[in-house]
Amino acid sequence: MAFAISPKQGGFTLVELVIVIILLAILGIAVSHYIGFGTLLYRDVAARENILNSARFAIERLNREVRSSLPNSQQITNNGNCLRFVPVVASSQYLELAVAPAAPSNRVTSFALDGYIFQASHRLSHRLAVYALSSDDIYGASSTTLKAFSDYSDSVNPAEFSFASPVRWPLASPSQRLYLVERPVRYCVLSNGNLQREVLSWASESPPEQVLETSLMAEQIQLLAITAPNYQPPFAVREATLSRNGVVKIFLNFVANEGAESLVFHHSIHIQNVP
């Protein structure tokens, strides 16, 4: 028996197949561009978020450390690319302190320092600061306002600092305030765009002012050329006077997407003028 094929039962023509293939290709290209744009957008947002988080961490860390540092110890170096200061471990009020023209003494008595436990390594790293008014004197090898001590004891009343040799200070603090401080800290914006935190040895140590520890705090910071019309150094210090506190100004220009975008942070830190 023979069966006749109706024209309505025929397959797709070549023209129809070509049209379908072209339409699918156009749709595929559109979808791939859409997905690619979304991926690129996500990558840019993620990179910007990483830089923002890094900047927030660095600014907050700087703010906490600088605000609680020894008054008048804030100093810029390397054309404003570096900021150094002296961290404060504890503070108190002294009761007995040798001040010129009195004879030097090998002891200082004070109210006890809360939570401070003396260790042998502190003979090198810690200093006792009284009425430090000049950053040049603070960082000098023969500082008159920062003294190394050999022992501390709060088992007696009042607490007592001992010195290997008799010492005295040139001026007394109006509020009889003393600070226990540790080795200087320096923040530097390097030429590669990294913000680095460094712990330095004292100028009186051997070797003097050497970098003992380093920590990476942030990346992708752009240093402006000194000749640029909008030049600002990363750090600037306005010294304290009798009528106002000291101020540390921070200017960090973070760049993202290979320099296509920038996030600029201006921040001021006020230092209480209570030496």
N, C-alpha and C positions, 0 to 999 in steps of 0.2 A: 504494500500500500504506500503510496507517495503522499508526503505532506508538503504543502506549499507554505513558504515563509512570508508572513505579512510584513509590509514595510514598517509597521508600528513596532515590530519586535526587533528591529535592528539595533546595533551598539552605538558608542559615541563616534563621532566623526573626528578626524585628525585635527580639524580646526578647533573643535570644542576642547579637545585635550590640550592643545597648545594654549588656549585661552585660560584654562584652569591652572596650568603650570605657571603661566605669567602672573595670574592673580595670587597664587600661593607664594611665589617668589617676592612679590611686592609686600604681601602681608608679613612674610618672614623678615624682610629687611626692616620694616617698620617696627616690628616687635623687638628685634635685636638692638636697634637704635634706642628704643625706649628703655630696655633693660640696661644697656651700656651707659646711658645717661644717668639712670638711677644709681648704678654702681659707682660711677664717677662722683656723683653728688654725695653719696654716703662716705666715700673715701675722703673727700674734701672736708666734710663736716667732722668726721672722726679725727682728722689731722688737726683741724682748728680746735677741737675739744681737748686734744692731748696737749697742745701748746697752752691753752687757757688754764688747764689744770696745773701744768708745770709752772706757769707764771704765778698762779695763786699760791702754790706751795712756796716758791722762792720768796715772794713778797712777804708772806706771813712769817716765814722763818727769819728773814731779815728784820722785820718789824719787831718780833719778840726779842731777838738777840741784841739789836742796837738799842732798843728802848730801855733794856735793863743793864746796859753796859756802864762802865765807869764814866761819870761826867767829865767832859773835856778830853776824853781819850779818842774821840772820833777824828780821824785824819785821812785825807785822800792822798793817793800816790799814783804814779804812772799816768799823769795828765787826767786824773779823774776816772780812770778805768778800774781803780782799786780803792776799796774802803777798808780801813783797819780800825779796830777798837779793842778794848780790854774787857772781857766778860767779868761780871761780878758773881762770886760764889755765895757770899753772905755779907751782911753789914750789921753794925752794932754801934754802940757809943763807948768811947774809951773813958776810963776813970783816972788813969795815971799814964802820962806820956811825956817824954823828954822833948822840950821845945827850946830852941835857941833863945836866949844865951845860956840856958841851963846846961849842966853837964850831961853828956851822953849817958844812956842807961842801957842795960842788956835785958830789960823787961818792959812790957806794956800790959796794963791790966784793963779789962773791959767787962761789960756784961757778956754773958755766954752767947755764943753763936748757935742758933737753933739748928739741930740736925747735922752740924759739922763734926766730922771725925778726922783727926789728923793722921796722915800716913807719911812714911819716910820719904816717898817720892815728892811730897808737897814742898820739901826744902828747895827743890829746883823749880817747880812749876808755879808755886803760889807766892804772892807778895802781899804785904800789908800797906794799904794806901791811905794817906791822911792829907786832906786839903790839897789835892792835885789840881792845879789850875792851868798847867801848860802841857800840851801834847808832846812838845819837844822834850820836856823834862821827863814825862811818863815813859817815853821810849828811849831815853838816853841810857848809855851804859853805866853812868854814875848818877842815877836818879836820886834826887833829894827827897822825893815825896813817896816813893815806893821802896819798901825794904823787904829783903828776904829774911825769913825767920827760921829758927832751927827746931822749935817745938811749940805746941799749944796744948793747954790743959784746962778743962772746965770742971775738973774734979775738986778744985779749990774755989773758994768764993772770995773775991771775984775771979773770973777766968783770966788766964795769963798767957801771953806770948813771950817766948824766950828767943834771944838772939845770940849768935856765936860771938859777936863783938858788940861793944856799946854803940848805940845809934841815937840820933835825935833828928827832929824835923825842923825845918826853918820857920814854919808857921803853924799855929793851932787852928783847928776847925772851929768856927763860931758855934756850931751845934755839937762839938765834940764827936763828930761822926768819923767812923773808920770803915773801910771797905776791905774785904778779903777778896783778892782777884786772882785770876789764873792767866796762863799764857795768852798773848794777843791772838786775835782771829782776824783774818783778812779775806774779803770777798773780792774776786777779780773777774771781770769780763775779758776773756781771752780772745785772741785774733780769730780763732776757729768758731766763735759764737757761743762757747760754753761759759756758764757762770760757775766758778769754782770757789769752794770754801777751803781755806788753809789755816792750819794752826802753826804759829811761829814760835821759835825760841826767843827768850828775852835777849836784849842787846848785851846784858851782862853775862850771859851763858857762853859756853864755848862748844861749837862755833856760834857766833851771834846771829840772830835773826834768820835762822834757817827754817825751811818748810819741813815740819815734822809729820803732818797729816794732811791729806787732801780728800775732798768729797765733791762729787759732781752734783750741783743743785738744779741746773736748768740748761737747756740747749736752744739752738736756733735764735740767738740774739744777734742783731745786726749793729755793728759799731759804725757810727757816722764818721765821715772824714772831718778832720779838724777844720779844713777849708770850706766845708759845706755851709751854705747860708743859714740853715736851720740846725746847726751843730749844737748838741747838748751832750756833755759827758754823762756816763752812767751814774756817777755819784758826785755830789757836791755837799759841802759842809758849811753851815753858817754858825759861827762860834757864839756861845752864850755871852750875854752881858748882864749887868746888874738889873736891867729892866725886862729882859726876855730870856727864854730858854734857848738852848742850842737846837738847831734843826739840821737833820740829814735829809737831803733830797735825792730821790732815786728816779732815774729815767731809764727804762728798759724797753727796747724796741724789738719785739719778737716777730719773726717772719714765718710765713707758712706758704705751702705750694710753690716752693723754689723761689721765694721772694715776691710772688705775685700779690700776696696779702701781707698786711702787717697789723700787729696788735701792740699798741703803745700804752705803757703803764707809767703814770706819774704818781709818785707817792712821797709824802713828807712824814718824817718821824721826829717828834719832839722829845728832847732829852731834858729831863728835869735838872735845873741848875742848883743842885744841892751837894756840892763837893764837901 
